Amino acid sequence: MVEAQGKGTLHAHGLIWLQGHPSPQALRDRLAESDEFKAMMVEWLQDTIRCEMMNSEKNNSTATIPKRTPGEPHPGTIPAPSITALSAVDFERDYMAFVDDLLSEYNWHIHQTACWKYLKRGDAKSNEKCRMGMTGEVKPLTTIDSQSFAISLRRLHPWIANYNDLVVFLLKCNMDLKFIGSGEAAKAFLYYVTDYITKPSLPVHIGLAALAHAIGSTNTKYPPFAETAQLDNYTGAMTTTVNTMMGYQEISHPQVMSYLIGGGDHYTSDTFSVLWWGGVLQYV
């Protein structure tokens, strides 16, 4: 799913289902039953999702983001090393260095205002309160809780967000990768994912601004009604309010272009049927 941020930039959300992967509850049961399976699971996860530089010498708790020298090209503009043009040893070396350069540019977390946007008034902005979970701490080992069997991945670098090295190598972009694991934590995360991808398209801050603008426009066109006002006045005022709000929504440049060329507000390789949720609820 491609989504436009408030400032207009696009980013994609994806959910990958692994064929044959056990359900959260079944995974929890297997982790509880077999230490061998638990060790294999940890090894697979650490190889798939990384929270560190490829070159272990660059992982330390006091690491600072590298600065490019004047004239040095952006890592995203440099061609990737070719596996057909290099020996296996040389390609592995260049591959790791290339991915590390991309990580420094794209996946190195720097606190922004959004990191603390849910803090209460007066709360201090600290690493520990970053809503992205980037506290600046390192964790040498992957652990599995003995009660909930929730999996907590190791973190060998304080500021590199979760990633898969092959995806970073191929796409040259920022990414954040999460594993939906076992037990109650996985079920809670599944709820979060479902709630996130079905959220309303109009954010609260934009909705309130649109509402204020709509009320102002309606008051200008329809002065305060007398007690004997006609029904048409009320209907017209409501129509003006709704139309003004809909016209005040912020959309990005790519969204505008998609509409202009007939692409609509979404594209997909599949065809979906309309589900009238209200009717389902009434039936249930």
N, C-alpha and C positions, 0 to 999 in steps of 0.2 A: 504494500500500500504506500503510495507516494503522498506526502502531506506537505502543505506549505506552512512555514512558520509565520509568526506575526510580521517579521521584516521581509517576507517574500521569498526567502530561500527554500529550496525543496530538500526534503530528506525522505528516505524510504524506511518502512517498517516491514519486517518479514518474519514469518513463523515457519520453521522447518520441521516437518514430521519425519522421523526416522523409521523406515519400515522395519517391523519386528521389535521395535523398542518397547519395553514393558510400560504399563501404565504407572502413574506415580505410586499407587498403593502396591502394585506388584513389584516395582523396583525396591520399595521400602522393605518388603518381605524378603527379597533375595539378598539385600544388603545385610539383613539381620541373620540370615541363615548361613552365609558363606563368607569367611574372611578372604578366601581366594578371589571370589567375585568382587568383593569390596576393593581389593588391591588392583584388580584389572580395571575396575571402573575409574579409580583415581588416576591410574596411568593414562587411560584413554582421554579423560577430561583434561588433564594437564598438557597432553599433546595437541588437543583440539582447541582449547581456550587458553590463551596466554595472558599474563598480566605483568610481563617483563620484557626487556629488550632481548633480542636474539643473542647478542653478544653479552655473555654474563658479566664481563668486566665493566659494562655500563650500568649495572644495577647496583645502586647504593642509596642509602636513606637520605643523603644530602645532595642528590643529583639536581642539577639546574638545567633548564632547557637550553640546548645549544643555540648559538646565534650565528646566522649566516653572514659571511663577510660581504662587503660591497662587490657586486658583480657576480657573486656565486649564484648559479641557477637554482630555481625552486625545485625541490626533489620530485614534485609531481610532473615536471616537464622533462625529466631525464628518462631516456628509454631504459626499460628493464633489461637486465642481463639475459642473454639467450642461452637456453639449455643446449641448443644444437651447435652453438659456436664455441662452447667451452667444455673442458673436461669436467667430470663429475665433481672433483675436488675444487676446482676453480669456481664452478657454478655455485656450489654450496657456500663458499666464502663470499662471493659477490651477492648472492641471494640474501644472506643474512645482513650484510652491510646495507644493501638497498632497502630492505624492510625496516631496518633500524632508522635510516634517514627519513623514511615515510612516517614512522611512528613519532619521531621527534616533531614533525611538522603537523601531523593530523591527530594523533591519539594522545598527546601529552596534555593532561587536564590542567587548565588554568581557571581558577575560580572566577565566575561571572556573577552578575546580580541574580540571575536565575537560580544559582546554587542555594540561595537563602530566601527565595520569594515566599516561602510558607512560614518564615519565622514570625513570632509574635512581636508586637511593638516593644522595643527596649531590649530584645534578645541580642546578644553579641554574635557577630558573624565570625565563626571559627571553622577550622578544618573539620572538627568533629560534627558540626551541624550541616555540612554540605549534603544536600538532598540526593546528590549523585553517589554518595557513599565514598567519595574520594577524600579520605582523611589524612593522607600523607604518611600512613603507617605501612610497614611491610609485614608479611606473614610468611614464614619460611616453609610451612607444610600445609597441605590440604587436609582438612579434618572433616569427619563425619560424626554428627552428634549421636550419642549412644541412645538417646530417647526418641527424638523426632526423626533421626537419620537424615537431617538436612545437611547438604554438602556445602562446605565453605572452601572455595579454592585458595590456593596459596597466592601470595602477591610478593614478587621479588623486587618490584620497582614501585616507589611511592606514588607516581603520578601517571602511569600508563594505563589507560582504560582497557577493559577486556577486549581481546581481538583474536581473530584467526589469521595467521601469517599469510596463508595462500590468498585469502580474500583481499587483504591489504596489498599484497604484491600485484594482484590482477586489477583491482579497481582504483588503487591509489586514492583512498579517501578515509575519512574518519569512520569508525564503527564502534559499537558497544554490543557485546555478545553476552547473552545470559543463557544458562542451562536451566530448564524447568525439570527439576529433579524428583525427589521422593517426598512422601509424607504430606503433612499439613502445609508446610512452606510452599511446596509445589502447587497445591490446590489453591492457596492464596494468590500465588503469582499468576496462575491461570485465570483467576477472577480479575486480577488487575489488567492482564492483557485484553481480556474480553471487554472489560469496562472502557479501556483506553481506545480500542479501535471502533467502539460504537458510541463514542462521545459526540455531543452535538457539534455541528460545524461552526457555530457562532460562539466564540469564547465570551466569558462573562464581561471582561473589560470592554470588548467591542460592542457587546449587546447593550450595556448600560449607556455607552456613548451614543449608540444608534437610537436608543429609546429617548434620551434627552433631546437629541436633534429632532426626532419625530414629533415630540410633544411641542417643541417650539414652532415647527412648521405648521402643525395643526392649529395651534392657538392663533397664528397669523391669518390662516385661511378661514377659520371658523371661530369668531369671537365667542366668549362665554355665552351659553344658551340661556334664554329665559325659561321659566317654568313651562311655557306653552310651546316650546320649540318643536318643530316637526320631526318625525321619525327619520326623514331623509337627511336631516342635518347630522343626526347621530351616526347614521350609516356612512355618510360622506366623510365624517371625521375619522371614523375607524379605518376606512379605506385609505385615507391620506396617511394615517399613522403607520399602517402596515407597509404601504408602498415606500414610504420614506425610510423606514427601518431596513427593508430589504435592499434599497439602493445605497445604504450607508455602509454595507459590509465591506471589509477590506479583502481584496483578492490579489494574488500575486500576478506578475507579468506572464509567467508560463500559463496560468489559468486563463487569463484574458485571451492569449493567443490560441489556446485550445478551443475556446468558444468560437473565435473568429474563423477558424478553419474547419469548424463543424465537428470537433472532437468531443464536445460535451464536457461534463465534469468528472468523467472517469473513463478508463479503458480497461478491458479485461479479455482474456482468451476464452472465457467461459460465458455461458448464458445462464442467468439466474431468474427464478420465478419470484413474483411479488408475494410476500407473505403479509396478510392483514392481521397484525398482531392483536389488535383489539378484538377481532372475531375469535381468535384462539383463546384469549383470556376469558371471554364470555362463555365459550364452550366448556373450558376447564372449570 
